[in-house]
Amino acid sequence: MKFTTDIVIGLEIHAELDTQTKLFCSCATKGNQQPNTRCCPICLGHPGTRPVLNKKALDYATKLCLALGSKLTKEIVFSRKNYFYPDMSKNYQITQFEEPIGTGGTITPKTGRKIQLTRIHIEEDPAALAYTHGMKNSDSVLVDYNRAGNPLVEIVTEPQLTSPAEARDFLNRLISVLGYLNIFDITRGIIKADANISLKESNYSRVEIKNISGFKEIEKALTYEITRQKTQLRRGLKITRETRGWNPTSKTTLSLRTKETEADYGYILEPDLSLITLTDELIHLMKKEIPELAQQKSERYQREHKLSKEDADVMSMELELAQLFEKVATKIDPKLAARWLRRELLRVLNYNKKTTKEIQFNEKEIIELLSLVQTNTISETTAQKLMEQLMEKPFSPKEHIKKHNLEQVTNEKEIETLCKETIKEHPQAVKDYHAGEQKSLHYLLGQIMKKTRGKAEPTKTTKILKKELKKKEL
């Protein structure tokens, strides 16, 4: 492939499928957290044991391929990827090599460029390794086989991403699809990536960073590696084709080994798993189960609700947020609903380190709150505070504002009296305003808001205040 960009990034993403049991045995994928308690002779690869494919994992992988526009294979074949390492007790990993379940497909980040997918395949997860003094300094390693055999899908991209930010956005789009399909548990599921990165300055000499967990970490790892390679090149050093690890504590990469090739693994066909045919009937059934996805929702929100592309993209990216928006938009102006859900709800969730799945209140409270905003019954400042309180425990916003006398001051006579009082109390600010200092107007407005505890309706108050100030000028 001929490259033209300064930075070339390819990703290999491993996402854990949300099944109850492992890929080739009946061990639970979740439950007892004590090390080495959720494993059996099959997932440990003891002699004489035979794997049996988890049908739910096959269904989930089929759905993902269809959702991403990948071409499905008709025959499911598995291989043994041979390597000796503590995380795989049988010294090979059951994966797909010769014939992945899906080839091709695309994901479109917000840059608008369609990123092509090379392949999607199913494989088992290795065990979890724990290094007592970090990967580089430990003289021993602890192994927990609870995770060994969990079902994964690996999504491999073409080397077409051109920045760490685009790579992170690509991953966000992928996680959105996984969430919509309900095949990945975002709160507990494992998602990690290997990133291949090369620079034009090094004649695209490729370096791989292994097992990066977390989308922020992927962006940080890529950013660090770009800086490291550029520094090496400035010093007149060559970039070695190698595999590196990411240290999330020091925020640096470290060399693990020279880059191996696929031939080094000595793939052979898995003799204990028979050929499985993907029937047209199964494919048709999986197609019917694919919902309207985020990109389709975004386009519909722009068309039906006249939302901006930016608001529509945010509203549709996460299934739970999209469902909440659609319920609220039946009673509240959609543009107002999108603005408040996007800015205020997400602000409060981020502050409390919660996800939309952890919201305790429902659309009823949001509709009540935004109806008060829509009718100018309460100020936006009051509404923001109520949103924060709703995150702590659900309550009726309408009853709350009545009980605590939080209705917005909209009576013109009352506002006029407040403006006259404030003008009289702050003659210097009035003088400064007439001298052309606009910040004095904001100061006077602030004093009125202080008097009313933020309840004076801003637009009406500003208009009346300017009118009264003009009288004083005369």
Secondary structure, 3 states (H helix, E strand, C coil): CCCCCCEEEEEEEEEECCCCECCCCCCECCCCCCCCCCCCHHHHCCCCCCCCCCHHHHHHHHHHHHHCCCEECCEECCEEEECCCCCCCCCEEEECCCCCCEECCEECCCCCCCEEEEEEEEEECCCEEEECCHHHHCCCEEEECCCCCCEEEEEEECCCECCHHHHHHHHHHHHHHHHHHCCCCCCCCCEEEEEEEEEHHHCCCCEEEEEEECHHHHHHHHHHHHHHHHHHHHCCCCCCCEEEEEECCCCEEEEEEECCCHHHHCCEECCCCCCEECCHHHHHHHHHCCCCCHHHHHHHHHHHCCCCHHHHHHHHHCHHHHHHHHHHCCCCCHHHHHHHHHHHHHHHHHHCCCCHHHCCCCHHHHHHHHHHHHCCCCCHHHHHHHHHHHHHCCCCHHHHHHHCCCCCECCHHHHHHHHHHHHHHCHHHHHHHHCCCCHHHHHHHHHHHHHCCCCECHHHHHHHHHHHHHHHHC
